[in-house]
């Protein structure tokens, strides 16, 4: 992570000095891909872990706890609740979603966001995401599933 901070600081200095920005741009993209892959690996390593309200460990996760602890391993601090997490980062159109973005839902006819997952795969009209469901624990689901298609709220990009 020290390398990531160095690259971020270096890219800011390079851009402001207008030197070396081409190489830094490639490095920054590489670093972003590295972080996104680590996030997905960390989250998917928890597949099969049971659901636990307010859980943030292998003993059990709730949806926002899984996201919170996953990002924390990359030293990225997020709020603890899915609703508060939905206020962080940049809102992205469904068609512009990428691996590593957060996907939010309003489930059970809720008027506000109450569920979150981490996008693991994006195909033409389908997004797959890892999350902790109350009934099955940590699993991968799809926006093609009626439940998630009907409760989709937004997508946020945290890692640019």
Secondary structure as the mmCIF struct_conf table of DSSP 4:
data_model
#
loop_
_struct_conf.conf_type_id
_struct_conf.id
_struct_conf.beg_label_comp_id
_struct_conf.beg_label_asym_id
_struct_conf.beg_label_seq_id
_struct_conf.end_label_comp_id
_struct_conf.end_label_asym_id
_struct_conf.end_label_seq_id
HELX_RH_AL_P HELX_RH_AL_P1 UNK A 2 UNK A 17
TURN_TY1_P TURN_TY1_P1 UNK A 18 UNK A 18
BEND BEND1 UNK A 19 UNK A 20
HELX_RH_AL_P HELX_RH_AL_P2 UNK A 21 UNK A 44
TURN_TY1_P TURN_TY1_P2 UNK A 45 UNK A 48
HELX_LH_PP_P HELX_LH_PP_P1 UNK A 49 UNK A 50
STRN STRN1 UNK A 51 UNK A 51
TURN_TY1_P TURN_TY1_P3 UNK A 53 UNK A 54
STRN STRN2 UNK A 56 UNK A 57
TURN_TY1_P TURN_TY1_P4 UNK A 58 UNK A 59
STRN STRN3 UNK A 60 UNK A 61
HELX_RH_AL_P HELX_RH_AL_P3 UNK A 63 UNK A 72
TURN_TY1_P TURN_TY1_P5 UNK A 73 UNK A 75
BEND BEND2 UNK A 80 UNK A 81
HELX_RH_AL_P HELX_RH_AL_P4 UNK A 82 UNK A 85
TURN_TY1_P TURN_TY1_P6 UNK A 86 UNK A 87
BEND BEND3 UNK A 88 UNK A 89
STRN STRN4 UNK A 90 UNK A 92
HELX_RH_3T_P HELX_RH_3T_P1 UNK A 94 UNK A 96
TURN_TY1_P TURN_TY1_P7 UNK A 99 UNK A 100
STRN STRN5 UNK A 102 UNK A 105
TURN_TY1_P TURN_TY1_P8 UNK A 108 UNK A 109
BEND BEND4 UNK A 111 UNK A 112
STRN STRN6 UNK A 115 UNK A 122
BEND BEND5 UNK A 124 UNK A 125
STRN STRN7 UNK A 127 UNK A 133
TURN_TY1_P TURN_TY1_P9 UNK A 134 UNK A 136
STRN STRN8 UNK A 137 UNK A 142
TURN_TY1_P TURN_TY1_P10 UNK A 143 UNK A 144
BEND BEND6 UNK A 145 UNK A 145
HELX_RH_AL_P HELX_RH_AL_P5 UNK A 146 UNK A 151
STRN STRN9 UNK A 152 UNK A 157
#
